[in-house]
Every structure is written in C-alpha cells, then in structure tokens.
Amino acid sequence: MIVGMHDMLDGLSRYWRERVSAEGALWIVMMDGLFLIPLIFAVFFYPRPVMLAIGGVLLLTAVLIEAVHVARTHHVGWHRH
C-alpha cells in the first residue's frame, strides 16, 4: 500500500490533535524531535561542519549560563552575610 503525502499529513495532524496538548510539555519534545531528524541526516553528509556547529552552540550555551549565574550571585541585592 502506497500512502500519499496528503494522507500522511492528515494522519500526522490527526495524531497531533488527539495526543498532544499545547498546554503540556509534550509538544516541546515533539518539536525538538522534528528539528533533530534533519540534524541527524546532516551529520551523515557534513560531519565536520555539523559537529563544529553543535560544539559552538554548546559552548555559547555554557557561556550564557555562566554569565547569568555570575550576574545573579554577584548582584548588589544578593549579598550573603
């Protein structure tokens, strides 16, 4: 049986409406899955640039987390006695 694109999209949208609530956190996990699939395929065809991009994003995330942590702990109103 060959499934057409319209049937597949209709099935996905029906599944989305029945199973995923926009008020919960499952929709975030599913959207991350949609972004993860192209990334996995990109790793197969362009491994070095994708790994450098992932490393850059992780490094930027670590720097931003550290900057927020330092700003919160060294703010004038946050002194500990």
C-alpha positions in Angstrom: 0.0 0.0 0.0 1.4 3.4 -1.0 0.5 6.3 1.2 0.2 9.7 -0.4 1.6 12.8 1.1 -1.9 14.2 1.8 -2.8 11.0 3.7 0.4 11.1 5.7 0.0 14.8 6.6 -3.7 14.2 7.5 -2.7 11.3 9.8 0.0 13.4 11.5 -2.3 16.3 12.1 -4.9 13.9 13.5 -2.3 12.3 15.8 -1.2 15.8 16.8 -4.7 16.9 17.8 -5.5 13.7 19.7 -2.3 13.1 21.5 -0.5 16.4 22.1 -1.8 19.2 24.3 -0.4 22.6 23.7 -0.7 23.3 27.4 1.7 20.4 28.3 5.3 19.9 27.7 5.0 17.0 25.2 4.6 19.4 22.3 8.1 20.9 23.0 9.6 17.4 22.9 7.8 16.6 19.7 9.0 19.9 18.1 12.6 19.1 19.2 12.2 15.7 17.5 11.3 17.5 14.3 14.4 19.6 14.5 16.6 16.6 15.5 15.8 14.5 12.4 17.4 16.9 9.8 20.4 17.4 12.1 21.0 13.6 12.2 20.8 13.5 8.4 23.2 16.5 8.1 25.8 14.6 10.3 26.0 11.9 7.7 26.6 14.2 4.8 28.6 17.1 6.5 30.0 15.6 9.7 32.7 18.2 10.5 30.6 21.4 10.0 27.7 20.0 11.9 29.9 18.9 14.8 31.5 22.3 14.9 28.1 24.0 14.9 26.9 21.7 17.7 30.1 22.5 19.6 29.6 26.2 19.1 26.0 26.1 20.3 27.0 24.1 23.4 29.9 26.5 24.1 27.6 29.5 23.7 25.1 27.9 26.0 27.7 27.2 28.7 29.0 30.8 28.5 25.5 32.3 28.7 24.6 30.0 31.7 27.7 31.0 33.5 27.1 34.7 32.8 23.6 34.5 34.1 24.8 32.6 37.2 27.6 35.2 37.9 25.1 38.1 37.4 22.7 36.5 39.8 25.2 35.7 42.5 27.2 38.9 42.3 24.3 41.4 42.1 24.2 44.0 44.8 20.9 42.8 46.2 22.2 39.2 46.5 25.0 39.7 49.1 25.2 37.0 51.7 26.3 37.9 55.3 
